[in-house]
Amino acid sequence: YIVAAVERGFPVDEALPLLIQVCVASDRLSSALSHAEPHLRQHPDRWPLRHVVGTLYLGLGRVDDAQRELERVVDQAPNAAMPHFHLGMLLYENRGDREGARPHLERYLELDPDGRHVAEARSVLTARDVRRIERVERIEPVDGGPAPLTPAPTTSPDPGPITELRPSPAPEEAP
């Protein structure tokens, strides 16, 4: 129905997101890609569509194509959180490249510290990485709200993945 509507003049920019969503929901990723790719070729500057295409490639196991598209997205939209997350996880899970994944997952955490994938991103990063990000993010509560979270102290310089977070001491308790 959606394709027929587009053929009869319904704006493709309005129809395409719904069409892709329907295809993905029915596990027809190749169909979603066949609708998205031609539009992306006509509008290469539309990074949200390129991001969708990259994730569709990834879902189809086309890792090289997915990486190429996601790298273009983070170049086009360096302040968009989810492309950094997807590229970081692709590098980590599909390439085994924790070092390559690190800057993208750190950027995701900086851009969206309360995002849906924070726990997953943090699980890939070491405690040292997360502490560095939290120092950048740290803002003192102004309205008496809860204190920011910091990693539990460790004795080793790089204790590995974070397993516990606890509130920072209140200012009057700090040494």
C-alpha positions as CSV (number, residue, x, y, z in Angstrom):
1,Y,0.0,0.0,0.0
2,I,2.8,2.4,0.8
3,V,4.6,1.8,-2.4
4,A,1.3,2.2,-4.3
5,A,0.8,5.5,-2.5
6,V,4.2,6.7,-3.5
7,E,3.6,5.7,-7.1
8,R,0.4,7.8,-7.0
9,G,2.2,10.9,-5.8
10,F,2.5,10.5,-2.0
11,P,5.8,12.2,-0.9
12,V,8.5,9.6,-0.7
13,D,10.2,11.5,2.1
14,E,7.1,10.9,4.3
15,A,6.5,7.3,3.1
16,L,10.1,6.0,3.2
17,P,10.5,5.9,7.1
18,L,7.2,4.0,7.4
19,L,8.0,1.7,4.5
20,I,11.4,0.8,6.1
21,Q,9.8,0.3,9.5
22,V,7.2,-2.1,8.0
23,C,9.9,-4.1,6.2
24,V,12.1,-4.3,9.3
25,A,9.1,-5.3,11.5
26,S,8.4,-8.2,9.1
27,D,12.0,-9.2,9.0
28,R,12.5,-8.2,5.3
29,L,15.7,-6.3,5.7
30,S,16.7,-6.8,2.0
31,S,13.4,-5.2,1.0
32,A,14.0,-2.3,3.4
33,L,17.4,-1.8,1.9
34,S,16.0,-1.9,-1.7
35,H,13.7,1.0,-0.8
36,A,16.3,3.0,1.1
37,E,19.4,2.7,-1.2
38,P,17.9,4.5,-4.3
39,H,16.7,7.4,-2.1
40,L,20.1,7.6,-0.4
41,R,21.9,7.8,-3.8
42,Q,19.6,10.7,-4.7
43,H,20.2,12.4,-1.3
44,P,23.7,11.4,-0.1
45,D,23.7,14.2,2.5
46,R,20.8,12.7,4.5
47,W,22.8,11.1,7.3
48,P,19.8,9.7,9.2
49,L,18.9,7.6,6.2
50,R,22.6,6.6,5.7
51,H,22.6,5.5,9.4
52,V,19.5,3.3,8.7
53,V,21.2,1.9,5.6
54,G,24.3,1.1,7.7
55,T,22.3,-0.7,10.3
56,L,20.4,-2.7,7.6
57,Y,23.7,-3.8,6.1
58,L,24.8,-4.9,9.5
59,G,21.6,-6.8,10.1
60,L,22.2,-8.6,6.7
61,G,25.8,-9.5,7.7
62,R,27.3,-7.1,5.2
63,V,29.9,-5.8,7.8
64,D,32.2,-4.0,5.3
65,D,29.3,-2.1,3.8
66,A,27.9,-1.3,7.2
67,Q,31.2,0.0,8.5
68,R,31.7,2.2,5.4
69,E,28.2,3.7,5.8
70,L,28.5,4.2,9.5
71,E,32.0,5.8,9.2
72,R,30.4,8.3,6.7
73,V,27.6,9.0,9.1
74,V,30.0,9.9,12.0
75,D,31.9,12.1,9.6
76,Q,28.7,13.9,8.5
77,A,27.1,14.0,11.9
78,P,29.8,13.9,14.6
79,N,27.4,14.9,17.3
80,A,24.8,12.2,16.7
81,A,25.1,9.6,19.5
82,M,23.6,6.4,17.9
83,P,25.9,6.3,14.9
84,H,28.9,6.3,17.2
85,F,27.3,3.5,19.3
86,H,26.6,1.4,16.2
87,L,30.0,1.9,14.7
88,G,31.7,1.2,18.1
89,M,29.8,-2.0,18.6
90,L,30.5,-3.1,15.0
91,L,34.2,-2.6,15.5
92,Y,34.1,-4.4,18.8
93,E,31.8,-7.3,18.0
94,N,32.5,-7.9,14.3
95,R,36.1,-6.8,14.0
96,G,37.4,-7.6,17.5
97,D,38.8,-4.1,17.6
98,R,38.3,-2.8,21.2
99,E,40.8,0.0,20.6
100,G,39.0,1.1,17.4
101,A,35.6,0.9,19.2
102,R,36.8,2.9,22.2
103,P,36.6,6.5,20.8
104,H,33.1,5.8,19.3
105,L,31.7,4.3,22.5
106,E,33.3,7.1,24.6
107,R,31.7,9.7,22.3
108,Y,28.3,7.9,22.5
109,L,28.5,8.1,26.4
110,E,29.5,11.8,26.2
111,L,26.6,12.6,23.8
112,D,23.9,10.5,25.5
113,P,25.0,9.7,29.1
114,D,21.4,8.5,29.9
115,G,20.9,6.7,26.6
116,R,19.4,3.2,26.1
117,H,22.7,1.6,25.4
118,V,24.9,3.1,28.2
119,A,25.3,-0.2,30.0
120,E,26.3,-2.0,26.8
121,A,28.8,0.7,25.9
122,R,30.3,0.8,29.4
123,S,30.7,-3.0,29.4
124,V,33.1,-2.7,26.5
125,L,35.1,0.1,28.0
126,T,37.4,-0.3,30.9
127,A,36.9,1.4,34.2
128,R,39.7,3.8,33.3
129,D,37.9,4.9,30.2
130,V,34.6,5.4,32.0
131,R,36.3,7.4,34.8
132,R,37.9,9.7,32.2
133,I,34.5,10.3,30.5
134,E,32.8,10.9,33.9
135,R,35.4,13.6,34.8
136,V,34.5,15.4,31.5
137,E,30.7,15.0,32.2
138,R,30.8,15.8,36.0
139,I,28.5,18.7,36.9
140,E,27.9,19.5,40.5
141,P,24.2,19.2,41.5
142,V,22.6,22.7,41.7
143,D,19.2,21.9,43.2
144,G,20.2,19.5,45.9
145,G,19.7,16.5,43.5
146,P,21.5,13.3,43.7
147,A,25.3,13.3,43.5
148,P,26.8,12.1,40.3
149,L,27.9,8.5,40.1
150,T,31.6,7.5,40.1
151,P,33.2,4.1,39.7
152,A,34.1,2.3,42.9
153,P,37.8,2.7,43.8
154,T,40.1,0.0,42.7
155,T,43.7,-0.8,43.6
156,S,44.9,-1.7,40.0
157,P,45.5,0.9,37.3
158,D,43.1,-0.8,34.8
159,P,40.6,-3.1,36.6
160,G,38.7,-4.1,33.5
161,P,35.0,-3.7,32.9
162,I,33.0,-1.7,35.5
163,T,30.9,-3.9,37.8
164,E,29.7,-1.5,40.4
165,L,28.9,2.2,40.6
166,R,28.2,4.2,43.7
167,P,27.3,7.8,44.5
168,S,30.2,10.2,44.9
169,P,30.7,11.5,48.4
170,A,28.8,14.7,49.2
171,P,30.9,17.8,49.1
172,E,31.1,18.1,52.9
173,E,32.3,14.5,53.1
174,A,35.1,14.9,50.6
175,P,38.6,14.9,52.1
